[in-house]
């Protein structure tokens, strides 16, 4: 039986210290000990997103964080611009529509990145837009968007800039304060290396001022309740997933010891190595502006994508993610975030070659790992 190797862009592999922390006996959550641990985790989260402001911790999936980022800042009947460039960007539109918010869409073909100039044009056409909703790393397509440039455009308007960093936060460069982002949502099961179950929402002072003027369409997701509980010894208004928060603190220590900029650079290098390997195998990278946290790969038209993924897992225990929506059966996605390392990438590339060979697809065995190794050894430039 092959060893299970999780290479999906969520959930990701969980470090051993975090696993062991979650294996401890459950303790009570309304204690000084928990508040001390919670305070440490909050400081770690601020470090990851590069903010001195508030970060809210929700016991929910990332979608819960997204919902809170809609219901607290845009009133029913208000207008929001959504930068739709993938399945998860579409979720912003779906949430807004569910709460009676008018949606203006910038529809970008899947695999392409949002053009900041188009965002500027939409804002000029819709000066009454309350918020612009975008994505840092679209995990359905493998695209990394230029959030810094988009933020510069949005700052010229009265709108808030709200970013889905559920998969990208902690793996792609993101500087909340310096770039002028107003609300940022991260999920626990991606680059922060935990099981699903926590969402984190960073909020700027501008966004808090907007929230004060909006009657939140929420009870559990009313972020002002969470903000008020952060004063003094921080706590939560509702029962937190405190065993997960304890594991989060373990992972944030790992990130702080390595340094967030080192984490970002490691992901960039692994991404370049993965793309070099995929290209050498004879496959095509799908994203036109590849993200640092994952690589999306176009499957050949004459290859049975479902059979390929099934064989990869059955023979080698390697679990990569397939495509979503209209990309199902057309692409697959390899993560290089969290504790994924060089050997994980090299092994995955070698396994892909062997499965393709097994399926009768011509492959020069060893080509992918060789090309990736050249990048890892520093012998190929940053253009890969």
C-alpha positions as CSV (number, residue, x, y, z in Angstrom):
1,X,0.0,0.0,0.0
2,X,1.6,3.4,-1.0
3,X,2.2,6.1,1.5
4,X,-0.4,8.8,1.3
5,X,1.0,12.1,0.0
6,X,-1.3,15.1,0.1
7,X,-0.4,17.6,-2.6
8,X,-3.7,19.4,-3.0
9,X,-4.1,23.2,-2.5
10,X,-6.3,22.6,0.5
11,X,-6.4,20.7,2.8
12,X,-2.6,20.7,3.0
13,X,-0.2,18.6,5.0
14,X,-0.3,19.4,8.8
15,X,3.0,19.7,10.7
16,X,3.6,17.1,13.4
17,X,3.7,19.5,16.3
18,X,0.3,20.8,15.4
19,X,-1.1,17.2,15.1
20,X,0.3,16.3,18.5
21,X,-1.2,19.5,20.0
22,X,-4.6,18.5,18.7
23,X,-4.2,15.1,20.2
24,X,-4.0,16.4,23.7
25,X,-7.0,16.1,26.1
26,X,-9.5,18.9,25.6
27,X,-9.4,21.8,28.1
28,X,-11.8,24.5,29.0
29,X,-11.8,27.6,26.7
30,X,-12.7,30.3,29.1
31,X,-9.5,30.4,31.0
32,X,-6.5,32.7,31.4
33,X,-4.4,30.0,29.7
34,X,-6.5,30.0,26.6
35,X,-6.5,33.8,26.4
36,X,-2.7,33.9,26.6
37,X,-2.5,31.4,23.8
38,X,-5.1,33.2,21.8
39,X,-3.1,36.5,22.2
40,X,0.0,34.7,20.9
41,X,-2.0,33.4,17.9
42,X,-3.4,36.8,17.1
43,X,0.1,38.3,17.0
44,X,1.2,35.5,14.7
45,X,-1.7,36.2,12.4
46,X,-0.9,39.9,12.3
47,X,2.7,39.0,11.3
48,X,1.6,36.7,8.5
49,X,-0.7,39.3,6.9
50,X,1.7,42.2,7.8
51,X,-0.8,44.3,9.8
52,X,-0.8,46.2,13.1
53,X,-4.6,46.2,13.1
54,X,-7.3,43.7,14.1
55,X,-7.5,40.1,12.9
56,X,-10.7,38.3,13.8
57,X,-10.8,34.6,14.3
58,X,-13.9,32.8,13.3
59,X,-14.8,29.1,13.9
60,X,-16.0,28.5,10.4
61,X,-14.7,27.5,7.0
62,X,-13.2,30.2,4.8
63,X,-16.6,30.8,3.2
64,X,-17.8,32.0,6.6
65,X,-15.1,34.5,6.6
66,X,-16.1,35.6,3.1
67,X,-19.7,36.0,4.2
68,X,-18.7,38.2,7.1
69,X,-16.6,40.3,4.7
70,X,-19.8,41.0,2.8
71,X,-22.5,41.3,5.5
72,X,-20.5,43.7,7.7
73,X,-19.5,46.2,5.1
74,X,-22.1,46.5,2.3
75,X,-25.7,47.2,3.1
76,X,-28.6,45.4,1.5
77,X,-29.3,47.3,-1.7
78,X,-25.7,48.5,-1.9
79,X,-23.4,47.9,-4.9
80,X,-20.3,45.8,-5.0
81,X,-17.8,45.2,-7.8
82,X,-16.6,41.5,-8.0
83,X,-13.5,40.6,-9.9
84,X,-14.6,37.2,-11.3
85,X,-11.7,35.1,-12.6
86,X,-12.3,31.6,-11.2
87,X,-14.7,29.5,-9.2
88,X,-13.9,31.0,-5.8
89,X,-14.1,34.6,-7.1
90,X,-17.6,33.6,-8.3
91,X,-18.4,32.9,-4.6
92,X,-18.2,36.6,-3.8
93,X,-20.9,37.2,-6.4
94,X,-23.1,34.4,-4.9
95,X,-22.7,35.7,-1.4
96,X,-23.5,39.3,-2.4
97,X,-26.6,38.2,-4.3
98,X,-27.8,36.1,-1.3
99,X,-27.9,39.3,0.8
100,X,-29.6,41.6,-1.7
101,X,-26.4,43.4,-2.9
102,X,-26.2,44.6,-6.5
103,X,-23.2,43.0,-8.2
104,X,-21.2,44.5,-11.0
105,X,-18.9,41.8,-12.4
106,X,-15.6,42.1,-14.1
107,X,-15.6,38.7,-15.8
108,X,-12.1,37.5,-16.7
109,X,-11.4,34.2,-18.5
110,X,-10.3,31.4,-16.2
111,X,-6.5,31.2,-16.3
112,X,-6.0,34.9,-16.9
113,X,-5.3,37.6,-14.3
114,X,-7.3,40.7,-13.4
115,X,-6.1,43.8,-15.2
116,X,-6.0,46.7,-12.7
117,X,-6.8,49.2,-15.5
118,X,-10.1,47.4,-16.0
119,X,-10.8,47.7,-12.3
120,X,-10.1,51.5,-12.5
121,X,-12.6,51.8,-15.5
122,X,-15.3,50.0,-13.6
123,X,-14.8,52.2,-10.5
124,X,-15.1,55.2,-12.7
125,X,-18.3,53.9,-14.2
126,X,-19.7,52.9,-10.7
127,X,-18.5,55.6,-8.2
128,X,-21.2,54.4,-5.8
129,X,-19.7,51.0,-5.4
130,X,-19.2,50.3,-1.7
131,X,-16.6,47.6,-2.1
132,X,-14.4,45.8,-4.6
133,X,-14.1,42.0,-4.0
134,X,-11.0,40.2,-5.4
135,X,-8.7,37.2,-4.9
136,X,-5.0,36.9,-4.1
137,X,-4.5,33.4,-5.3
138,X,-7.4,31.7,-7.3
139,X,-6.9,28.1,-6.3
140,X,-9.4,26.9,-9.0
141,X,-7.1,28.1,-11.8
142,X,-3.6,28.6,-10.3
143,X,-3.6,32.3,-11.0
144,X,-1.9,34.8,-8.7
145,X,-3.5,38.2,-9.1
146,X,-1.6,41.5,-8.7
147,X,-3.3,42.5,-5.5
148,X,-0.8,45.3,-4.8
149,X,-1.6,47.0,-8.1
150,X,-5.3,46.5,-7.8
151,X,-5.2,48.0,-4.2
152,X,-3.5,51.1,-5.6
153,X,-6.4,51.6,-8.0
154,X,-9.1,51.0,-5.4
155,X,-7.5,53.4,-3.0
156,X,-8.3,56.2,-5.5
157,X,-12.0,55.6,-4.8
158,X,-14.2,55.5,-1.8
159,X,-14.7,51.8,-2.1
160,X,-13.2,49.2,0.2
161,X,-10.9,46.6,-1.2
162,X,-11.7,43.1,0.1
163,X,-9.5,40.2,-0.7
164,X,-10.0,36.5,-0.6
165,X,-6.7,35.2,0.5
166,X,-8.1,31.9,1.8
167,X,-5.5,29.9,-0.1
168,X,-2.9,32.6,-0.8
169,X,-2.5,34.1,2.6
170,X,0.8,32.8,4.2
171,X,2.3,31.6,0.9
172,X,2.1,34.6,-1.5
173,X,3.5,38.0,-0.7
174,X,0.7,40.1,0.9
175,X,1.3,43.2,2.9
176,X,-2.0,44.3,4.3
177,X,-1.1,47.7,5.7
178,X,1.5,48.7,3.2
179,X,-0.6,47.8,0.2
180,X,-3.8,49.4,1.6
181,X,-6.1,46.4,1.7
182,X,-9.2,46.9,3.8
183,X,-10.4,43.4,4.5
184,X,-8.5,40.1,4.0
185,X,-9.9,36.6,4.6
186,X,-7.7,33.5,5.2
187,X,-8.6,29.9,5.7
188,X,-6.9,27.5,8.1
189,X,-6.5,24.5,5.8
190,X,-4.2,26.1,3.2
191,X,-0.8,27.7,3.8
192,X,-1.5,27.9,7.6
193,X,-1.3,24.1,7.6
194,X,-4.3,23.1,9.7
195,X,-7.5,21.1,9.1
196,X,-10.5,23.0,7.9
197,X,-12.4,24.8,10.6
198,X,-11.0,28.3,11.2
199,X,-11.3,31.6,9.2
200,X,-9.3,34.7,9.8
201,X,-10.4,38.2,8.8
202,X,-8.0,41.2,8.9
203,X,-9.8,44.6,9.0
204,X,-8.5,48.1,8.4
205,X,-9.5,51.2,10.3
206,X,-11.3,52.4,7.2
207,X,-13.3,49.2,7.0
208,X,-14.2,49.4,10.7
209,X,-15.5,52.9,10.1
210,X,-17.7,51.6,7.3
211,X,-18.9,48.8,9.4
212,X,-20.1,51.3,12.0
213,X,-22.4,52.8,9.4
214,X,-23.8,49.5,8.3
215,X,-26.4,47.3,10.0
216,X,-24.7,44.0,9.8
217,X,-26.9,41.3,8.2
218,X,-25.5,38.8,10.7
219,X,-25.5,37.5,14.2
220,X,-22.8,34.9,14.5
221,X,-20.8,36.7,11.8
222,X,-21.2,40.2,13.3
223,X,-17.5,41.2,13.3
224,X,-18.0,44.1,15.7
225,X,-18.8,41.6,18.5
226,X,-15.5,39.9,17.8
227,X,-13.6,43.2,17.7
228,X,-15.1,44.2,21.1
229,X,-13.9,41.0,22.7
230,X,-10.3,41.7,21.6
231,X,-9.9,44.6,24.1
232,X,-7.7,43.7,27.1
233,X,-7.1,40.0,27.4
234,X,-8.5,38.8,24.0
235,X,-11.4,36.4,23.9
236,X,-14.2,35.4,21.6
237,X,-17.9,36.1,21.8
238,X,-18.9,32.5,21.0
239,X,-17.3,29.2,21.7
240,X,-14.0,29.0,19.7
241,X,-12.4,25.9,18.2
242,X,-9.8,26.3,20.9
243,X,-8.0,23.0,20.1
244,X,-7.5,24.2,16.6
245,X,-6.3,27.6,17.8
246,X,-3.7,25.8,20.0
247,X,-2.5,24.0,16.9
248,X,-2.5,27.3,15.0
249,X,-0.2,28.8,17.5
250,X,2.2,25.9,16.9
251,X,2.2,26.5,13.1
252,X,2.6,30.3,13.5
253,X,5.7,29.7,15.6
254,X,7.1,27.7,12.7
255,X,6.4,30.5,10.3
256,X,7.9,33.2,12.5
257,X,11.0,31.2,13.1
258,X,11.5,30.8,9.3
259,X,10.4,34.3,8.6
260,X,7.4,35.2,6.4
261,X,9.6,36.6,3.6
262,X,11.6,33.3,3.5
263,X,8.3,31.4,3.4
264,X,7.2,33.5,0.4
265,X,10.5,33.0,-1.4
266,X,10.6,29.3,-0.8
267,X,7.1,29.0,-2.4
268,X,8.3,31.1,-5.4
269,X,11.2,28.7,-6.0
270,X,9.1,25.6,-5.6
271,X,6.6,27.0,-8.0
272,X,9.3,27.8,-10.6
273,X,10.7,24.3,-10.1
274,X,7.3,22.7,-10.5
275,X,6.5,24.6,-13.7
276,X,9.9,23.8,-15.2
277,X,9.3,20.2,-14.5
278,X,5.8,20.2,-15.9
279,X,7.0,21.9,-19.1
280,X,9.9,19.4,-19.5
281,X,7.5,16.5,-19.2
282,X,5.6,17.9,-22.2
283,X,2.6,19.3,-20.3
284,X,1.4,22.9,-20.3
285,X,1.0,25.2,-17.3
286,X,-2.6,26.5,-17.4
287,X,-2.3,29.9,-15.6
288,X,-1.0,32.8,-17.5
289,X,0.1,34.5,-14.3
290,X,1.0,31.5,-12.1
291,X,0.6,31.7,-8.3
292,X,3.4,31.0,-5.9
293,X,1.3,28.5,-3.9
294,X,0.1,26.0,-6.6
295,X,0.6,25.1,-10.2
296,X,-2.3,24.3,-12.5
297,X,-1.5,21.9,-15.4
298,X,-3.5,21.4,-18.6
299,X,-4.3,17.8,-19.4
300,X,-3.7,16.7,-23.0
301,X,-7.0,16.3,-24.9
302,X,-6.2,12.7,-25.7
303,X,-5.6,11.7,-22.0
304,X,-8.3,10.4,-19.7
305,X,-7.9,12.9,-16.8
306,X,-10.0,11.0,-14.3
307,X,-8.0,7.8,-15.0
308,X,-4.7,9.7,-14.7
309,X,-5.6,11.2,-11.2
310,X,-6.9,7.8,-10.1
311,X,-3.7,6.0,-11.1
312,X,-1.5,8.7,-9.6
313,X,-3.2,8.1,-6.2
314,X,-3.5,4.3,-6.5
315,X,0.1,3.7,-7.5
316,X,2.0,6.4,-5.5
317,X,-0.5,7.7,-2.9
318,X,-0.1,11.1,-4.4
319,X,-3.3,13.2,-4.2
320,X,-3.4,16.2,-6.4
321,X,-6.6,18.2,-7.1
322,X,-8.6,18.0,-10.3
323,X,-10.3,20.9,-12.1
324,X,-13.5,22.6,-11.0
325,X,-16.5,23.8,-13.0
326,X,-15.8,23.7,-16.7
327,X,-12.2,22.8,-16.1
328,X,-13.1,19.4,-14.6
329,X,-11.2,16.7,-16.4
330,X,-9.1,19.4,-18.2
331,X,-6.6,20.4,-15.6
332,X,-5.0,19.2,-12.3
333,X,-3.4,21.3,-9.6
334,X,-0.3,20.7,-7.5
335,X,0.3,22.6,-4.3
336,X,3.7,23.9,-3.1
337,X,2.7,25.6,0.1
338,X,3.0,24.8,3.8
339,X,5.4,22.0,4.6
340,X,5.6,20.8,1.0
341,X,9.3,20.6,0.3
342,X,11.7,20.0,-2.6
343,X,11.5,16.2,-2.4
344,X,7.7,16.3,-2.4
345,X,7.9,18.2,-5.7
346,X,10.6,16.0,-7.3
347,X,8.7,12.9,-6.3
348,X,5.4,14.2,-7.6
349,X,7.0,15.0,-11.0
350,X,8.6,11.6,-11.2
351,X,5.3,9.9,-10.4
352,X,3.5,12.0,-13.0
353,X,6.0,10.8,-15.6
354,X,5.6,7.1,-14.6
355,X,1.8,7.3,-14.7
356,X,1.8,9.0,-18.1
357,X,4.2,6.3,-19.4
358,X,2.0,3.6,-18.0
359,X,-1.0,5.2,-19.9
360,X,1.0,5.0,-23.1
361,X,1.8,8.7,-23.3
362,X,5.3,9.4,-24.6
363,X,7.5,10.7,-21.8
364,X,11.3,11.1,-21.5
365,X,11.6,9.6,-18.0
366,X,13.5,11.8,-15.6
367,X,13.1,15.0,-17.7
368,X,10.7,16.6,-15.2
369,X,12.8,16.0,-12.1
370,X,15.9,17.1,-14.0
371,X,14.4,20.4,-15.0
372,X,13.1,21.0,-11.5
373,X,16.4,20.2,-10.0
374,X,18.1,22.8,-12.2
375,X,15.8,25.4,-10.7
376,X,16.3,24.2,-7.1
377,X,20.1,24.3,-7.7
378,X,19.9,27.9,-8.8
379,X,21.0,27.2,-12.3
380,X,17.9,28.6,-14.0
381,X,16.8,32.2,-13.7
382,X,13.7,33.6,-12.1
383,X,11.8,33.7,-15.4
384,X,10.8,30.1,-15.1
